[in-house]
């Protein structure tokens, strides 16, 4: 089946990727901020303007240390539970076999389900997207000390578009730090302003790509030349702060992280909020959708 044949009849592919051997940058077709510039929501005009231009917002200590400790205890219990380690939702580090990520945590764990619905987070997300939202994906990233491997540069939207069928750029990732994120333990690095361009990646998506890509991604990976161009324009930042801090970043923002060779884990929980007006269609790569625990196709608004 050809690339365009895989599309839903009513959804034109505005962001074709993995259809050529030559990567290229194209300008974004979608808004970044979908609402109206005013101070009527939890975010003020300055914060909204910063998000529009740079693609992210960072808030230190949004959650109290008492709340963080509760989440950390749950985190530790999950990583040591044999049934969790054997579950398909759990991704292990390739060499150490330590827990790397646990997906679908908002549907399998009541405590983290409540966290995903926290009013402070959801109100900011809905203000930026100007619509009701649902959880497209949730996961815990453990990144243990000494053994946590890197996450190479990537745009989440490129993968969600190609492999999950997310039509447009109307989703936001929320990363909540459950341990301190410092310069030593592999903090998330962002390329500001990179969300304003879409990087059409080279190659073709293989069948069941998710089985290997969640450990080490080889398709949908940006090329060095275009990463250099994006960094020349926007630089690199690595928002760091104590446990309980929150990072929001736009779905198309280029990001990644180094391996963690420090003794300290860098554990975060991610919730991806997608607009109810941007629900998934058939994957644009022409292959079957990834499993529900990676890309939620049960569109229940928060």
Residue pairs with C-beta under 8 A, 6 or more apart in sequence:
1 286
2 286
3 13
3 16
3 19
3 284
3 285
3 286
4 13
5 286
6 282
6 283
6 284
6 285
6 286
6 287
7 13
7 281
7 282
7 284
8 165
8 281
8 282
11 167
11 281
13 284
14 29
14 30
14 168
15 26
15 29
15 157
15 158
15 161
15 169
15 198
15 200
15 284
16 200
16 284
17 158
17 161
17 162
17 198
17 199
17 200
17 201
17 220
17 284
18 162
18 200
18 201
18 202
18 203
18 204
18 205
18 219
18 220
18 285
19 200
19 204
20 200
20 202
21 202
21 203
22 202
23 199
23 200
23 201
23 202
23 222
23 223
23 225
23 226
24 199
24 200
24 226
25 197
25 198
25 199
25 200
25 226
25 229
25 230
26 197
26 198
26 200
27 196
27 197
27 198
28 169
28 195
28 196
28 197
28 198
28 252
29 168
29 169
30 168
30 169
30 170
32 51
32 52
32 55
32 169
32 195
32 196
32 250
33 48
33 51
33 52
33 128
34 128
34 129
34 130
34 131
34 170
34 275
35 41
35 48
35 127
35 128
35 129
35 130
36 130
37 45
37 48
37 49
38 45
39 45
41 123
41 124
41 127
42 120
42 123
42 124
42 127
43 51
43 57
43 124
43 127
43 128
47 57
48 127
48 128
50 57
51 57
51 128
51 248
51 250
53 192
53 193
54 192
54 193
54 234
55 190
55 192
55 193
55 194
55 195
55 196
55 249
55 250
55 252
55 253
56 190
56 192
56 237
56 239
56 247
56 248
56 249
56 250
56 253
57 124
57 247
57 248
57 249
58 239
58 241
58 245
58 246
58 247
58 248
59 245
59 246
59 247
60 241
60 242
60 244
60 245
61 241
61 242
61 244
61 245
62 120
62 176
62 244
62 245
62 246
63 71
63 176
63 244
63 246
64 244
65 243
65 244
67 244
68 178
68 243
68 244
70 111
71 111
71 112
71 115
71 176
71 178
71 269
72 178
72 179
72 243
72 267
74 109
74 111
74 112
75 140
75 142
75 178
75 267
75 269
78 84
78 99
78 102
78 109
78 140
79 85
79 98
79 99
79 102
79 142
84 90
84 99
84 102
85 92
85 99
87 102
88 291
88 293
89 102
89 103
89 104
89 105
89 108
89 293
90 99
90 101
90 102
90 103
91 99
91 100
91 101
91 102
91 103
91 214
91 215
92 98
92 99
92 100
92 215
93 99
93 100
93 144
93 147
93 148
93 149
93 215
94 149
94 215
94 216
95 147
96 144
96 147
98 142
98 144
98 147
99 142
99 144
100 141
100 142
100 143
100 148
100 149
100 214
100 215
101 139
101 140
101 141
101 142
101 214
102 139
102 140
103 137
103 138
103 139
103 293
103 294
104 137
104 138
104 139
104 292
104 293
104 294
104 296
105 112
105 138
105 139
105 140
105 269
106 112
106 113
106 115
106 116
106 135
106 138
106 271
107 113
107 138
107 293
107 296
112 138
112 140
112 269
115 176
115 269
115 271
116 135
116 138
116 271
116 302
117 302
121 174
121 246
121 271
122 133
122 273
122 302
124 248
125 133
125 172
125 174
125 248
125 273
126 132
126 133
128 172
128 248
129 170
129 171
129 172
129 273
129 275
131 170
131 275
131 276
131 277
132 275
132 276
132 301
132 302
133 273
133 274
133 275
133 276
133 301
133 302
134 273
134 274
134 276
134 279
134 296
134 299
134 300
134 301
134 302
135 271
135 272
135 273
135 274
135 296
135 302
136 160
136 164
136 166
136 171
136 272
136 273
136 274
136 280
136 295
136 296
137 160
137 270
137 271
137 272
137 294
137 295
137 296
138 269
138 270
138 271
138 272
139 269
139 270
140 267
140 268
140 269
140 270
141 266
141 267
141 268
141 269
141 270
142 148
142 265
142 267
143 185
143 186
143 257
143 260
143 265
143 266
143 267
143 268
144 260
144 265
145 185
145 260
145 262
145 263
145 264
145 265
146 260
146 261
146 262
146 263
147 260
148 185
148 186
148 259
148 260
148 265
148 266
149 216
149 259
150 186
150 256
150 257
150 258
150 259
151 255
151 256
151 257
152 217
152 221
152 256
153 191
153 221
153 222
153 227
153 254
153 255
153 256
154 217
154 220
154 221
154 222
154 254
154 255
154 256
155 194
155 195
155 198
155 199
155 222
155 251
155 252
155 253
155 254
155 255
156 173
156 251
156 252
156 255
156 272
157 166
157 169
157 171
157 198
157 251
157 252
158 198
158 199
158 201
158 220
158 252
159 213
159 217
159 220
160 166
160 171
160 251
160 295
161 167
161 284
162 205
162 220
162 283
162 284
162 285
163 205
163 209
163 210
163 220
163 283
163 285
163 287
163 289
163 290
163 295
164 280
164 283
164 289
164 290
164 294
164 295
165 280
165 281
165 282
165 283
165 284
165 289
166 251
166 274
166 278
166 280
167 278
167 280
167 281
168 278
169 195
169 250
169 251
169 252
170 251
170 274
170 275
170 277
170 278
171 251
171 272
171 273
171 274
171 275
171 278
172 248
172 249
172 250
172 251
172 272
172 273
173 248
173 249
173 250
173 251
173 270
173 271
173 272
173 273
174 246
174 247
174 248
174 270
174 271
174 272
174 273
175 188
175 246
175 247
175 248
175 249
175 268
175 269
175 270
176 244
176 245
176 246
176 268
176 269
176 270
176 271
177 241
177 242
177 243
177 244
177 245
177 246
177 247
177 267
177 268
178 243
178 267
178 268
178 269
179 185
179 243
179 264
179 265
179 266
179 267
179 268
180 240
180 241
180 242
180 243
180 264
181 187
181 188
181 239
181 240
181 241
181 245
181 266
181 268
182 240
182 262
182 264
183 238
183 240
184 262
184 264
185 260
185 262
185 264
185 265
185 266
186 257
186 258
186 259
186 260
186 262
186 266
187 238
187 239
187 240
187 257
187 266
188 238
188 239
188 247
188 255
188 256
188 257
188 268
189 236
189 237
189 238
189 255
189 256
189 257
189 258
190 236
190 237
190 238
190 239
190 249
190 253
190 254
190 255
191 227
191 230
191 231
191 234
191 235
191 236
191 253
191 254
191 255
192 234
192 235
192 237
192 253
193 230
193 233
193 234
194 230
194 233
194 234
194 252
194 253
194 254
195 250
195 251
195 252
195 253
195 254
197 230
198 252
199 222
199 226
199 230
199 254
201 219
201 220
201 221
201 222
201 223
202 223
203 219
203 220
204 219
204 285
205 219
205 220
205 285
205 287
206 219
207 287
209 219
209 287
210 290
210 291
210 294
212 218
213 219
213 220
214 294
222 254
227 254
230 254
239 245
239 247
249 255
251 272
257 266
260 266
273 302
276 299
276 301
279 299
280 289
280 295
280 297
280 299
282 289
283 289
283 290
289 295
289 297
292 298
